[in-house]
Amino acid sequence: MYKRLKYSEMLIRSFAKILPSLALIFLVSLFLLFSSEKPVIKTGGPAAGIFRLSIVTYSDTPIAEDGMRGIKDGLKQLNLIEDRDYVMTGYSAHSDTGALNGIIDAVKNADYDLVFTISTPALQAALKKIQKTPVVFSSTGDPIGAGAGKTFSDHVANVTGICSLSDFTGMIKLVKEISPGVKKIGTVFCPAEINSVLYKDHLKKAAEAEGISLEAVPANTAGDVMDAAGSLCSGRNVEIICQIADNLSAASFNALIKAAATARIPVFGFIDSNSKNGAALSYAKDYYRGGIDSAKLAFRILKGENPASMAFEYISKTTLIINKKAAAAGGLEIPESVMRRADSFVE
């Protein structure tokens, strides 16, 4: 009994000696925990607390480039700094469906914390294979038609994003304001892209509501776009080409501009870079802004919010850009009322 008491006393005395050191370690640990500069504390993944993100694009187009730039700038605006708070891996399928499916397999197996998709094909591929990792889409005109949900608020549990549906009614009003007597407009569309077919149908509906007919010519490959554009500009009485935004025509826009310039038919575009590449004007959803908007949704998810409770949203900005030289070459005189509303000009 005596020996046991002596041993207990020794333990107590030893603990008393190290207690100040333990208290100091505890206080330093608390200081380090609450003085971190990082805006988000990660609950899983790498020990360093760096989020592993990826961006998957279907094709290399101005839409994809604007979207990627918007995502990165949007994260920066939210004080998420690349290589400090996250690492980003980008993938492009270069318009190859087989390659896209392989990319999605690789992304799924890499166990990213969040996946951005740009374009409808990229979203569709992700929906088929990624069920747990959060997916934030952008540059997708019809997420419901792509299979992402029943409505903007009732959707696949791990998916949310930004819808890029164009303002077709606004475009037709511009057509009427600039050319009041126009009877027929034209566009090239891709039957293989559900967003392209949707856009063609929306444009037709908006045009017919104003007494204007739409001539739509299909194209499935880059070579087809040149032929379709030539057909559209020859013998169909098309007065203005209103080119819808899809992956195929975005990648082959120069071929369409060349055919239209030869026939002296003005082109109106739904992508802001169209005006910089020869269109008389562009009335476009701001895909760069769409990237920023999707970064905001991703930020909420990284902070712990459940994407299942986050409704889909529309791109928050539409821009009007006028190319004065292209408009004059197409025989258009842009009214002052339209000029005043332009966000910018291409001289």
C-alpha positions as CSV (number, residue, x, y, z in Angstrom):
1,M,0.0,0.0,0.0
2,Y,2.8,2.4,0.9
3,K,4.6,1.8,-2.4
4,R,1.4,2.4,-4.3
5,L,0.9,5.8,-2.6
6,K,4.5,6.8,-3.2
7,Y,4.1,5.9,-6.9
8,S,0.9,8.0,-7.2
9,E,2.7,11.0,-5.6
10,M,5.5,10.7,-8.1
11,L,3.0,10.7,-11.0
12,I,1.2,13.8,-9.6
13,R,4.5,15.7,-9.2
14,S,5.6,14.7,-12.7
15,F,2.3,15.9,-14.3
16,A,2.6,19.2,-12.3
17,K,6.0,19.8,-13.8
18,I,4.8,19.4,-17.4
19,L,1.4,21.1,-17.0
20,P,2.8,24.6,-18.0
21,S,4.3,23.2,-21.2
22,L,1.0,21.5,-22.1
23,A,-0.9,24.7,-21.5
24,L,1.5,26.6,-23.8
25,I,1.2,24.0,-26.6
26,F,-2.6,24.3,-26.3
27,L,-2.7,28.1,-26.5
28,V,-0.3,28.1,-29.5
29,S,-2.5,25.5,-31.3
30,L,-5.6,27.7,-30.7
31,F,-3.8,30.7,-32.1
32,L,-2.7,28.9,-35.3
33,L,-6.2,27.6,-35.8
34,F,-8.0,30.9,-35.6
35,S,-5.4,33.1,-37.3
36,S,-5.3,31.3,-40.6
37,E,-5.6,33.6,-43.6
38,K,-7.4,31.0,-45.8
39,P,-11.0,32.0,-46.5
40,V,-12.2,28.4,-46.5
41,I,-11.3,25.6,-44.2
42,K,-11.5,22.3,-45.9
43,T,-13.0,19.3,-44.1
44,G,-11.6,16.6,-46.3
45,G,-9.1,15.9,-49.0
46,P,-5.4,16.8,-48.9
47,A,-3.9,17.7,-45.5
48,A,-2.8,21.1,-46.8
49,G,-6.5,22.2,-47.2
50,I,-6.1,22.9,-50.9
51,F,-9.2,22.2,-53.0
52,R,-8.7,20.1,-56.0
53,L,-10.9,21.5,-58.8
54,S,-11.3,20.6,-62.5
55,I,-12.8,22.3,-65.6
56,V,-14.1,20.1,-68.4
57,T,-14.8,21.7,-71.8
58,Y,-16.1,20.0,-75.0
59,S,-14.5,22.2,-77.5
60,D,-12.0,25.1,-77.8
61,T,-14.2,28.0,-78.6
62,P,-14.5,31.7,-77.5
63,I,-17.4,30.6,-75.3
64,A,-15.2,28.1,-73.4
65,E,-12.3,30.5,-73.2
66,D,-14.5,33.2,-71.7
67,G,-16.1,30.8,-69.3
68,M,-12.8,29.5,-68.0
69,R,-11.4,33.0,-67.6
70,G,-14.6,34.0,-65.7
71,I,-14.4,31.0,-63.3
72,K,-10.8,31.8,-62.4
73,D,-11.4,35.5,-62.0
74,G,-14.6,34.8,-60.0
75,L,-12.7,32.6,-57.6
76,K,-10.1,35.3,-57.2
77,Q,-12.8,37.9,-56.5
78,L,-13.9,35.6,-53.7
79,N,-10.3,35.5,-52.3
80,L,-9.7,32.0,-53.4
81,I,-6.1,32.1,-54.8
82,E,-4.8,29.5,-57.2
83,D,-2.0,27.3,-55.7
84,R,-2.8,28.7,-52.3
85,D,-6.4,27.7,-51.8
86,Y,-7.0,25.5,-54.8
87,V,-5.4,23.8,-57.7
88,M,-7.2,23.6,-61.1
89,T,-6.8,21.0,-63.8
90,G,-8.3,21.8,-67.2
91,Y,-9.5,19.2,-69.8
92,S,-10.7,19.8,-73.4
93,A,-12.2,17.1,-75.6
94,H,-11.4,19.2,-78.7
95,S,-15.0,18.4,-80.0
96,D,-14.4,14.6,-79.8
97,T,-17.2,12.8,-78.0
98,G,-15.0,9.7,-77.3
99,A,-12.3,11.8,-75.8
100,L,-14.9,13.6,-73.7
101,N,-16.1,10.3,-72.2
102,G,-12.5,9.3,-71.4
103,I,-12.0,12.7,-69.7
104,I,-15.0,12.2,-67.5
105,D,-13.8,8.8,-66.5
106,A,-10.4,10.2,-65.5
107,V,-12.1,13.1,-63.6
108,K,-14.3,10.7,-61.7
109,N,-11.4,8.5,-60.7
110,A,-9.2,11.5,-59.7
111,D,-11.6,12.3,-56.8
112,Y,-11.8,16.1,-57.3
113,D,-13.6,18.2,-54.7
114,L,-15.7,19.9,-57.4
115,V,-16.0,19.7,-61.2
116,F,-16.9,22.7,-63.5
117,T,-18.4,21.8,-66.9
118,I,-18.5,24.2,-69.8
119,S,-21.0,23.4,-72.6
120,T,-24.0,21.0,-72.8
121,P,-22.1,18.0,-74.1
122,A,-19.7,18.3,-71.1
123,L,-22.6,18.5,-68.7
124,Q,-24.4,15.5,-70.3
125,A,-21.2,13.3,-70.0
126,A,-20.7,14.3,-66.4
127,L,-24.4,13.5,-65.6
128,K,-23.9,9.9,-66.8
129,K,-20.9,9.1,-64.6
130,I,-20.4,11.6,-61.8
131,Q,-23.0,11.0,-59.0
132,K,-21.2,12.2,-55.9
133,T,-18.7,14.9,-56.7
134,P,-20.4,18.4,-56.9
135,V,-20.7,19.5,-60.6
136,V,-21.2,23.2,-61.5
137,F,-22.1,23.8,-65.1
138,S,-22.0,26.9,-67.3
139,S,-22.5,27.8,-71.0
140,T,-25.5,25.4,-71.1
141,G,-28.6,26.6,-72.8
142,D,-31.0,23.9,-71.6
143,P,-29.9,22.1,-68.5
144,I,-33.4,20.5,-68.1
145,G,-33.2,19.1,-71.7
146,A,-29.7,17.9,-70.9
147,G,-31.1,15.8,-68.1
148,A,-29.9,17.8,-65.1
149,G,-33.4,18.0,-63.5
150,K,-37.1,18.5,-63.8
151,T,-37.0,22.2,-63.0
152,F,-34.4,24.8,-62.0
153,S,-35.1,24.0,-58.3
154,D,-35.8,20.2,-58.6
155,H,-32.7,18.8,-60.0
156,V,-29.9,16.1,-59.7
157,A,-28.6,16.3,-56.1
158,N,-24.9,16.9,-56.9
159,V,-25.4,19.4,-59.7
160,T,-26.1,23.1,-60.0
161,G,-25.1,25.8,-62.4
162,I,-25.7,28.7,-64.8
163,C,-28.0,28.6,-67.8
164,S,-26.9,30.5,-70.8
165,L,-30.2,30.6,-72.8
166,S,-30.0,33.5,-75.2
167,D,-32.4,36.5,-75.4
168,F,-34.1,35.6,-78.7
169,T,-37.0,38.0,-78.3
170,G,-34.5,40.8,-77.6
171,M,-32.5,39.9,-80.7
172,I,-35.6,40.0,-83.0
173,K,-36.5,43.4,-81.6
174,L,-33.1,44.6,-82.6
175,V,-33.6,43.2,-86.1
176,K,-36.9,45.0,-86.4
177,E,-35.5,48.3,-85.0
178,I,-32.5,48.2,-87.4
179,S,-34.3,46.8,-90.5
180,P,-38.1,47.4,-90.0
181,G,-39.0,45.8,-93.3
182,V,-37.1,42.5,-92.9
183,K,-39.1,39.4,-93.9
184,K,-36.6,36.5,-93.6
185,I,-33.6,35.8,-91.4
186,G,-31.3,32.7,-91.4
187,T,-29.2,30.6,-89.2
188,V,-27.0,27.4,-89.3
189,F,-27.7,24.8,-86.6
190,C,-26.3,21.5,-85.5
191,P,-28.9,18.7,-85.1
192,A,-26.5,16.7,-82.9
193,E,-26.4,19.4,-80.2
194,I,-29.6,19.6,-78.2
195,N,-28.9,23.2,-77.2
196,S,-28.5,24.1,-80.9
197,V,-31.9,22.6,-81.8
198,L,-33.4,24.4,-78.8
199,Y,-31.9,27.7,-79.8
200,K,-33.1,27.3,-83.4
201,D,-36.6,26.6,-82.2
202,H,-36.6,29.6,-79.8
203,L,-35.3,31.9,-82.6
204,K,-38.0,30.7,-85.0
205,K,-40.7,31.3,-82.4
206,A,-39.5,34.8,-81.6
207,A,-39.2,35.7,-85.3
208,E,-42.6,34.4,-86.2
209,A,-44.1,36.4,-83.4
210,E,-42.9,39.5,-85.3
211,G,-44.0,38.3,-88.7
212,I,-40.5,37.2,-89.7
213,S,-39.7,33.7,-91.2
214,L,-36.5,31.8,-90.3
215,E,-34.5,29.8,-92.8
216,A,-32.5,27.2,-90.8
217,V,-29.8,25.0,-92.5
218,P,-28.3,22.0,-90.7
219,A,-24.6,21.2,-90.3
220,N,-22.9,18.4,-88.4
221,T,-19.2,19.0,-89.1
222,A,-16.9,22.0,-89.6
223,G,-16.9,21.3,-93.3
224,D,-20.7,21.3,-93.3
225,V,-20.8,24.8,-91.8
226,M,-19.1,26.2,-94.9
227,D,-21.6,24.5,-97.2
228,A,-24.6,25.4,-95.1
229,A,-23.5,29.0,-94.9
230,G,-23.1,29.1,-98.7
231,S,-26.5,27.6,-99.2
232,L,-28.0,30.1,-96.7
233,C,-26.6,33.0,-98.6
234,S,-27.6,31.8,-102.1
235,G,-31.1,31.9,-103.5
236,R,-33.0,31.7,-100.1
237,N,-33.8,35.4,-99.9
238,V,-32.2,35.7,-96.4
239,E,-31.8,39.4,-95.5
240,I,-29.9,39.0,-92.1
241,I,-28.2,36.0,-90.6
242,C,-28.9,35.6,-86.9
243,Q,-26.3,33.0,-85.9
244,I,-27.3,31.0,-82.8
245,A,-24.6,30.1,-80.3
246,D,-23.5,26.4,-80.4
247,N,-20.2,24.6,-80.3
248,L,-20.0,23.8,-84.0
249,S,-20.8,27.3,-85.4
250,A,-18.7,29.0,-82.7
251,A,-15.7,27.0,-83.8
252,S,-16.4,27.6,-87.5
253,F,-17.7,31.2,-87.4
254,N,-15.1,32.5,-89.9
255,A,-16.5,30.3,-92.6
256,L,-20.0,31.7,-92.1
257,I,-18.7,35.3,-92.1
258,K,-16.8,34.7,-95.3
259,A,-19.9,33.4,-97.1
260,A,-22.1,36.2,-95.7
261,A,-19.5,38.9,-96.8
262,T,-19.4,37.5,-100.3
263,A,-23.2,37.8,-100.5
264,R,-23.2,41.2,-98.6
265,I,-25.6,39.8,-96.0
266,P,-25.1,41.2,-92.5
267,V,-24.6,38.8,-89.6
268,F,-25.9,39.3,-86.0
269,G,-24.4,37.0,-83.4
270,F,-25.3,35.6,-80.0
271,I,-21.6,35.4,-78.8
272,D,-19.9,38.7,-77.9
273,S,-16.7,37.7,-79.8
274,N,-18.8,37.4,-83.0
275,S,-18.8,41.2,-83.4
276,K,-15.0,41.2,-83.1
277,N,-14.8,38.5,-85.8
278,G,-16.9,40.2,-88.5
279,A,-20.5,40.2,-87.3
280,A,-22.4,43.6,-87.6
281,L,-23.4,43.2,-84.0
282,S,-23.6,40.7,-81.1
283,Y,-26.4,40.6,-78.6
284,A,-25.0,38.0,-76.2
285,K,-25.2,36.5,-72.9
286,D,-21.9,37.4,-71.3
287,Y,-20.1,34.0,-71.0
288,Y,-17.3,35.5,-69.0
289,R,-19.9,36.8,-66.5
290,G,-21.4,33.3,-66.6
291,G,-18.1,31.9,-65.4
292,I,-18.0,34.4,-62.6
293,D,-21.6,33.4,-61.7
294,S,-20.7,29.7,-61.6
295,A,-17.6,30.5,-59.4
296,K,-20.0,32.0,-56.9
297,L,-22.1,28.8,-56.8
298,A,-18.9,26.7,-56.4
299,F,-17.8,28.9,-53.5
300,R,-21.0,28.2,-51.6
301,I,-20.5,24.5,-52.2
302,L,-16.9,24.6,-51.0
303,K,-18.1,26.4,-47.8
304,G,-20.4,23.4,-47.1
305,E,-23.7,24.2,-48.8
306,N,-25.5,21.3,-50.5
307,P,-25.8,21.7,-54.3
308,A,-29.2,19.9,-54.1
309,S,-30.7,23.0,-52.4
310,M,-29.2,25.5,-54.9
311,A,-31.4,26.4,-57.8
312,F,-30.1,26.8,-61.3
313,E,-29.6,30.4,-62.4
314,Y,-29.4,32.4,-65.6
315,I,-26.3,34.4,-66.7
316,S,-26.7,37.7,-65.0
317,K,-25.7,40.0,-67.9
318,T,-26.4,40.4,-71.7
319,T,-24.2,42.7,-73.8
320,L,-24.7,44.6,-77.1
321,I,-21.6,45.1,-79.1
322,I,-21.7,46.9,-82.5
323,N,-19.1,46.5,-85.3
324,K,-19.5,49.7,-87.3
325,K,-17.3,48.6,-90.2
326,A,-19.1,45.3,-90.6
327,A,-22.5,46.9,-90.3
328,A,-21.6,49.4,-93.1
329,A,-20.2,46.6,-95.2
330,G,-23.5,44.7,-94.9
331,G,-25.5,47.8,-95.9
332,L,-26.9,48.6,-92.5
333,E,-27.4,52.0,-90.9
334,I,-27.6,51.4,-87.2
335,P,-30.2,53.8,-85.6
336,E,-29.0,56.2,-83.0
337,S,-31.4,54.6,-80.5
338,V,-29.5,51.3,-80.8
339,M,-26.1,53.0,-80.8
340,R,-26.9,54.6,-77.4
341,R,-27.7,51.2,-75.9
342,A,-24.5,49.6,-77.0
343,D,-22.1,48.4,-74.3
344,S,-19.1,48.8,-76.6
345,F,-18.1,49.2,-80.3
346,V,-15.7,47.6,-82.7
347,E,-14.4,50.3,-85.0
